[in-house]
């Protein structure tokens, strides 16, 4: 009996040794795969949540990020597209309800960091990149290539009849012009409050608050005379509008770039490379054309995003 017990103990020890060796080999293989950058071997979640703000350009860009991750990694994507304004998306990113969305450097500088505007694109990018990483562990990837700066826009015929080509020249007509702005422009320091202070005048009529999508129709139909516009909006040329020169250099550069949680990039380093393939790929004119196709030609944002990525050789 004693001999049988001794034999069973020896067999159990032998089996445990084999399992330990197998476990060690498995851990070693996983570590090797991660070191090689094989997708899906990281510690983080397998599902990535991609968000966007609530206007056309953002929806298109959000779809682009989703398509790239879905097609070029082993990760799944959950979308929270058209989520809301800047702080809705930013707070969702900080709170880990989002893993990424596209942000603009000028917005990061003035609206989120509350820093005064500055003109140099590289210094603005470096400042927001360092500050966001240090404060919130959020990483700005490389800019996509276009600058969607704010602008004030008028009907071309109206601006020419008044002899207005710059923001400063609006002062002489501040009593008669009817402005229309969206909610963010009315509230943000890089919007109307900061602009009025920087240029030293306000419109005598209270600005009419309207959704961004309605502003262009409103000015085209003569309901308002001056609107806040985005430089890459395809409706500016489509509606024969003219953007006024920011002759006192109020608006900072608004380079678009993916803003991503640093812990996601650490656990899934393949995401950085995939998204950085978009760096410099989207020109102002290309973004303007994509926005126009969605806003005026009623194409689906996901189809426009997929077509661009295909033409760029990224899908």
C-alpha positions as CSV (number, residue, x, y, z in Angstrom):
1,X,0.0,0.0,0.0
2,X,2.8,2.4,0.9
3,X,4.5,1.6,-2.4
4,X,1.3,2.4,-4.3
5,X,0.8,5.8,-2.5
6,X,4.4,6.7,-3.2
7,X,4.0,5.8,-6.9
8,X,0.8,8.0,-7.2
9,X,2.5,11.0,-5.6
10,X,5.4,10.7,-8.0
11,X,3.0,10.5,-11.0
12,X,1.1,13.6,-9.8
13,X,4.4,15.5,-9.4
14,X,5.4,14.4,-12.9
15,X,2.0,15.6,-14.4
16,X,2.3,18.9,-12.6
17,X,5.7,19.4,-13.9
18,X,4.5,18.9,-17.5
19,X,1.6,21.3,-17.0
20,X,4.0,24.0,-15.6
21,X,6.3,23.5,-18.6
22,X,3.4,23.8,-21.0
23,X,2.2,27.0,-19.3
24,X,5.7,28.5,-19.4
25,X,6.0,27.7,-23.1
26,X,2.5,29.3,-23.8
27,X,3.5,32.4,-21.9
28,X,6.7,32.5,-23.9
29,X,4.9,32.3,-27.2
30,X,2.4,35.1,-26.3
31,X,5.3,37.3,-25.2
32,X,7.1,36.6,-28.5
33,X,4.0,37.4,-30.5
34,X,3.5,40.7,-28.7
35,X,7.2,41.5,-29.1
36,X,6.7,40.9,-32.9
37,X,3.7,43.3,-32.9
38,X,1.2,40.6,-33.9
39,X,-2.3,42.2,-33.7
40,X,-4.7,41.0,-31.0
41,X,-2.0,39.7,-28.5
42,X,-2.1,42.8,-26.2
43,X,-3.6,43.0,-22.8
44,X,-6.3,45.5,-23.8
45,X,-9.9,45.1,-25.0
46,X,-10.6,43.4,-28.4
47,X,-13.3,46.0,-29.2
48,X,-12.4,49.6,-29.9
49,X,-14.9,52.4,-29.5
50,X,-14.6,55.1,-32.2
51,X,-16.5,58.4,-31.7
52,X,-17.0,61.6,-33.6
53,X,-18.5,65.0,-33.1
54,X,-21.9,65.9,-34.6
55,X,-21.1,67.5,-38.0
56,X,-20.5,66.0,-41.4
57,X,-16.7,66.2,-41.5
58,X,-16.5,64.5,-38.2
59,X,-18.8,61.7,-39.2
60,X,-16.8,61.0,-42.3
61,X,-13.5,60.9,-40.4
62,X,-15.0,58.7,-37.7
63,X,-16.1,56.2,-40.3
64,X,-12.5,56.3,-41.8
65,X,-11.0,55.4,-38.5
66,X,-13.5,52.6,-38.0
67,X,-12.9,51.2,-41.5
68,X,-9.1,51.2,-41.1
69,X,-9.2,49.4,-37.8
70,X,-11.8,46.9,-39.0
71,X,-10.0,46.1,-42.2
72,X,-6.3,46.2,-41.1
73,X,-6.3,44.8,-37.6
74,X,-7.9,41.9,-35.7
75,X,-9.9,44.2,-33.5
76,X,-13.7,44.8,-33.6
77,X,-15.1,48.3,-33.7
78,X,-18.0,49.8,-31.8
79,X,-19.1,53.2,-33.1
80,X,-20.4,56.2,-31.3
81,X,-20.6,58.5,-34.3
82,X,-22.3,61.9,-34.3
83,X,-22.1,61.8,-30.5
84,X,-22.1,65.5,-29.7
85,X,-19.9,68.6,-29.5
86,X,-16.3,69.0,-28.4
87,X,-16.7,68.5,-24.7
88,X,-19.1,65.6,-25.1
89,X,-16.5,63.7,-27.1
90,X,-13.5,64.8,-25.0
91,X,-15.2,63.9,-21.7
92,X,-16.2,60.5,-23.1
93,X,-12.6,59.9,-24.1
94,X,-11.3,60.8,-20.7
95,X,-14.0,58.7,-19.1
96,X,-13.1,55.7,-21.3
97,X,-16.5,55.6,-23.1
98,X,-14.5,56.3,-26.2
99,X,-11.1,55.1,-27.3
100,X,-10.5,57.7,-30.0
101,X,-12.0,60.5,-32.1
102,X,-10.6,63.1,-34.4
103,X,-9.9,66.5,-32.8
104,X,-8.4,69.8,-34.0
105,X,-5.3,71.3,-32.6
106,X,-6.8,74.8,-32.4
107,X,-9.7,73.4,-30.4
108,X,-7.4,71.5,-28.1
109,X,-5.4,74.7,-27.5
110,X,-8.1,77.2,-26.9
111,X,-11.3,75.4,-25.9
112,X,-9.8,72.5,-23.9
113,X,-6.5,73.9,-22.5
114,X,-7.8,77.5,-22.4
115,X,-4.6,78.8,-23.9
116,X,-4.5,82.0,-26.0
117,X,-4.5,81.5,-29.8
118,X,-1.1,81.2,-31.5
119,X,-0.4,81.1,-35.2
120,X,2.4,78.6,-35.8
121,X,0.9,75.1,-36.6
122,X,3.9,73.1,-35.4
123,X,4.1,74.9,-32.0
124,X,0.4,74.5,-31.4
125,X,0.6,70.7,-32.2
126,X,3.6,70.3,-29.9
127,X,1.9,72.2,-27.1
128,X,-1.3,70.2,-27.2
129,X,0.5,66.9,-27.7
130,X,2.6,67.4,-24.6
131,X,-0.2,68.8,-22.5
132,X,-2.7,66.1,-23.3
133,X,-0.2,63.3,-22.6
134,X,0.9,64.8,-19.3
135,X,-2.6,65.7,-18.0
136,X,-4.8,62.9,-19.3
137,X,-2.7,60.2,-20.9
138,X,-4.2,61.1,-24.3
139,X,-2.1,60.9,-27.5
140,X,-2.3,63.1,-30.5
141,X,-1.3,61.0,-33.5
142,X,0.1,62.6,-36.7
143,X,-2.2,65.3,-38.4
144,X,-4.3,64.1,-41.3
145,X,-3.1,66.9,-43.6
146,X,-5.9,69.6,-43.7
147,X,-6.6,72.7,-41.6
148,X,-10.3,73.2,-40.9
149,X,-10.0,76.6,-39.4
150,X,-13.0,78.7,-38.4
151,X,-13.9,81.5,-40.7
152,X,-16.6,84.1,-41.1
153,X,-18.5,83.8,-44.4
154,X,-20.9,86.0,-46.4
155,X,-22.7,85.7,-49.7
156,X,-20.2,86.8,-52.3
157,X,-22.6,89.3,-53.9
158,X,-23.4,90.9,-50.5
159,X,-19.7,91.1,-49.4
160,X,-18.7,92.7,-52.7
161,X,-21.6,95.2,-52.6
162,X,-20.5,96.3,-49.1
163,X,-16.8,96.3,-50.1
164,X,-16.0,93.8,-47.2
165,X,-13.2,91.3,-47.6
166,X,-11.8,91.1,-44.1
167,X,-13.2,90.7,-40.6
168,X,-12.0,94.2,-39.6
169,X,-14.2,95.7,-42.3
170,X,-17.3,94.3,-40.7
171,X,-17.0,96.9,-38.0
172,X,-18.5,99.6,-40.3
173,X,-21.6,97.4,-40.9
174,X,-22.0,95.9,-37.4
175,X,-25.3,97.7,-37.0
176,X,-27.0,96.3,-40.1
177,X,-25.7,92.8,-40.5
178,X,-27.6,89.8,-39.2
179,X,-25.1,87.2,-37.8
180,X,-25.9,83.5,-37.5
181,X,-23.6,81.2,-35.4
182,X,-23.8,77.7,-34.0
183,X,-23.8,76.9,-30.3
184,X,-20.1,76.1,-30.0
185,X,-19.0,79.3,-31.8
186,X,-21.2,81.4,-29.5
187,X,-19.7,79.8,-26.4
188,X,-16.1,78.9,-27.1
189,X,-13.1,81.3,-26.5
190,X,-11.9,80.7,-30.0
191,X,-15.4,81.6,-31.2
192,X,-17.5,84.8,-31.1
193,X,-16.6,85.9,-27.5
194,X,-12.8,85.8,-28.3
195,X,-13.3,87.2,-31.8
196,X,-15.3,90.2,-30.6
197,X,-12.7,91.0,-28.0
198,X,-9.8,90.5,-30.3
199,X,-11.3,92.7,-33.1
200,X,-12.8,95.3,-30.7
201,X,-16.5,95.2,-31.9
202,X,-19.7,93.2,-31.7
203,X,-22.7,93.0,-33.9
204,X,-25.5,95.1,-32.7
205,X,-28.0,92.4,-33.4
206,X,-27.8,89.3,-31.2
207,X,-26.5,86.4,-33.3
208,X,-29.1,83.9,-34.3
209,X,-28.2,80.5,-32.9
210,X,-28.6,77.7,-35.4
211,X,-27.4,74.2,-36.1
212,X,-24.3,74.1,-38.3
213,X,-26.2,72.2,-41.1
214,X,-28.8,75.0,-41.2
215,X,-26.4,78.0,-41.3
216,X,-25.5,77.6,-45.0
217,X,-29.0,77.3,-46.2
218,X,-30.0,80.3,-44.0
219,X,-27.3,82.6,-45.5
220,X,-27.9,81.3,-49.0
221,X,-31.6,82.2,-48.7
222,X,-30.9,85.6,-47.1
223,X,-32.1,84.8,-43.6
224,X,-28.7,85.9,-42.1
225,X,-25.8,87.8,-43.5
226,X,-22.7,86.5,-41.7
227,X,-22.1,83.0,-40.5
228,X,-19.4,81.0,-38.8
229,X,-18.0,78.5,-41.3
230,X,-15.5,75.8,-41.5
231,X,-12.7,76.2,-44.1
232,X,-13.2,72.7,-45.5
233,X,-16.9,72.9,-45.9
234,X,-17.9,72.1,-49.5
235,X,-21.0,74.3,-49.3
236,X,-18.8,77.5,-49.3
237,X,-18.1,77.3,-53.0
238,X,-21.4,75.5,-53.7
239,X,-23.5,78.4,-52.3
240,X,-21.1,81.0,-53.7
241,X,-20.0,82.2,-50.3
242,X,-16.7,84.0,-49.6
243,X,-14.7,83.7,-46.4
244,X,-13.4,86.9,-44.9
245,X,-9.7,87.3,-44.2
246,X,-8.7,86.9,-40.6
247,X,-6.6,90.1,-40.9
248,X,-5.7,90.3,-37.2
249,X,-4.8,86.6,-37.0
250,X,-7.3,85.5,-34.3
251,X,-8.1,82.0,-35.3
252,X,-5.4,79.4,-34.6
253,X,-4.6,76.5,-36.9
254,X,-7.0,73.6,-36.7
255,X,-5.1,70.6,-37.9
256,X,-7.2,67.5,-37.6
257,X,-5.6,64.5,-36.0
258,X,-6.8,61.3,-34.2
259,X,-6.8,61.7,-30.4
260,X,-6.4,58.3,-28.8
261,X,-6.1,56.9,-25.3
262,X,-2.5,56.1,-24.5
263,X,-3.3,52.9,-22.8
264,X,-5.0,51.6,-26.0
265,X,-1.9,52.3,-28.0
266,X,0.2,50.5,-25.4
267,X,-1.9,47.4,-25.5
268,X,-2.6,47.5,-29.2
269,X,0.5,49.2,-30.8
270,X,-0.7,48.2,-34.3
271,X,-3.4,50.8,-34.1
272,X,-0.8,53.6,-34.1
273,X,0.7,52.5,-37.4
274,X,-2.6,51.9,-39.1
275,X,-4.0,55.3,-38.2
276,X,-0.7,57.1,-38.9
277,X,-1.0,55.9,-42.5
278,X,-3.6,58.6,-42.8
279,X,-1.1,61.3,-41.8
280,X,-0.8,64.0,-44.5
281,X,-3.2,62.1,-46.8
282,X,-6.2,64.4,-46.7
283,X,-5.8,67.9,-48.3
284,X,-8.1,70.8,-47.7
285,X,-9.7,70.4,-51.1
286,X,-10.1,66.6,-50.7
287,X,-11.9,67.1,-47.4
288,X,-14.0,69.8,-48.9
289,X,-15.1,67.5,-51.8
290,X,-16.0,64.7,-49.3
291,X,-18.1,67.1,-47.2
292,X,-19.9,68.3,-50.3
293,X,-20.7,64.8,-51.4
294,X,-22.4,64.1,-48.1
295,X,-24.1,67.5,-47.5
296,X,-25.3,68.2,-51.0
297,X,-25.2,65.0,-53.0
298,X,-26.7,63.0,-50.1
299,X,-24.1,60.2,-50.2
300,X,-23.6,58.1,-47.1
301,X,-20.6,59.2,-45.0
302,X,-19.3,55.6,-44.8
303,X,-19.4,55.2,-48.6
304,X,-17.5,58.5,-49.1
305,X,-15.0,57.4,-46.4
306,X,-14.5,54.0,-48.0
307,X,-14.1,55.5,-51.5
308,X,-11.4,57.9,-50.3
309,X,-9.4,55.2,-48.5
310,X,-9.6,52.9,-51.5
311,X,-8.3,55.6,-53.8
312,X,-5.5,56.4,-51.4
313,X,-4.5,52.7,-51.3
314,X,-5.3,52.4,-47.6
315,X,-7.9,49.7,-47.9
